[in-house]
C-alpha cells in the first residue's frame, strides 16, 4: 500500500514538472500581472528549501511508522541537506534527509513560507489552491500576490 501511495505521489510530481510552472505571475493587488522572467537561483541554493519552523510530511518508510507523518523542522544539519524533525503526533525527533520530506499546504488563510523561487524566505498567507494547475495563491506580508507551484509553498508553525 505504501509503495502504491509513493508511486502515485511521484507520478503527480512528474506530471506537474511537465506542465508550465506557475511562478511567473505576480502583482501588487488582486489584479495579477505578468512579471519579467527571473534568473534561477544558483545551483547550491536550489536544493536548500528547508528552514526551521516549517511543517513537513515524511515520505520515507524507514523507520517504520513514519511514512506520511507530519512534523516540524527544528534544526538544519549538513548545510540543509538533513533536518531534525519533531513529529506532531508525540514528541519524537528524527533526523531525515531533505529528499524524504515534502511541503505541506495549510487550509486557506493559513500562514505559509515561500521555499522556492525568487521570493524564497518570504512569509505570507495562503489564499487558495488551483488543483488543476497544481498551484497555490499566496499574498505576502508586503501585499504582493503570487501564484506558486505547490512545492514552492509550505505551511509554517503557528506562533
N, C-alpha and C positions, 0 to 999 in steps of 0.2 A: 504494500500500500504506500509506504513512504517513498519507494522508488518511483511509483507512478506519479505521485504528487510532485516530486523533484523533476521528473521528466516533463510534466505539464508546465511547470514554472520555467524551465529552460526553454521550452518551445515558445512560451509567451514572450520571454525576453528576446529571443531571436526574431520573432515577428515584429516587435517594437523597433528593434535596431534596423530592420529593413524599411520601415516607414520613415517618412520625413520627420526629423526631430522637431519638437515644439519650442525649443529655446529661443528662436529669433524674435518672437513678438513680445513687446513690452511697451508700456506707456505710462504717463503720469496721472491718468484719470481712468474712468470707467471705459473710455474710448481706447481701444487697442491700436497702436501704431506699429508699423514695420520699423525695426531698428537696423542700423548698418551691421554688416557681418562683423563678428568679434573673433579675434585671433584665439585659437585654443590655448589653454594653459600649457606650460612646459610639461614634458613627459613626467617629471618627478612629482608634479603636483596633481596629475590626473588620478592616480590611484589612492591618494590620501584624502578620502572623503569622510572618514571617521572623526568625531570630536566628542569630548566629554559632554554628557547630558542628553545625547541622542537616544531615542527609543528605537531598538533594532529587533529584527526577528532572526533567529538562528536557523540556518539551513542545514547544518551538519547533523548527521545521525549518530555521531560518536562524540562524547559519551552518550550512552543510551538515555532516552527520555528528553533530550534537548531539542530534537527536531521540531521546528515551528514554535518554539517557546519564545516569549518576548522578554527583553531585558533592557537595562540602561547602561550605556557605556560610562564607566567610571574612570578609566585611565587608558592612555595610549602607550603601547610598547613597541619597540623596534621601529621607530620612525613612523608609526601609524599603520604598520602592516599587521599588527595584532592589537587586540583590545581586551581589557579586563571588563567583563560584562556581568552585572548583577541582575539575576533573574527577578522578574516582577512577582512571580509566584514563589515565595520563600526569599531567603537572603543569600542563596548560594552565589558564589562568584566563580567564573570560568574565564580562562584566557583562550581566546579564539582568533583565528586569522580573519582578515577583513573579507576574504572571498567566501567565507562561511556565514556572512551576515548580510542582511538586506534592509533597506529602508522600510519604515512603517508610516502610513499616512493616517493622520487623525481624522475625526469627524469634521465636517465643515465648521469653521470658527475656531478650530484648534491651532495652537502655536506650532510653527514649523521653522526649521533652519534650511537654508539653501545649501546643499552639499556638493553641487556640481555646476559648472558654467561660470559665466562672467560675474555673477552675484554670489558666488560661493562664500559662505561665512555670514551672510545676512540673515536676519530674523524677520519673521512675518506671520501672517495668519492665512490659513487655508480657506479660500472662498468656495471651492468646489472642485469636482473632477469631471473630466471628459473620458468616459470609459472606452469609447470607440477610438479615440486618438491616443489613449494611454498618457494623458496629460493632466496636470493639476494647475488650477488658477490660484495664484498667491498674491497678496498685497503685502509689500514690505513695510517696515516701520516708517520709512520716509515717504510712503504713499505710492511708490512705484508698483504698477500692476504687471505681473509676469505670468506667462503660461509656460510651464516647465514639464519635462518628462518626469514620470513617477520616480525614477531613480535619482533625480536631482533634488528631491524634497524629502525631508524626514521630520517626523514628529519629535518634539523636544519635551524633556521632563518638565512637569508643572512646577512653577516656582511661586 
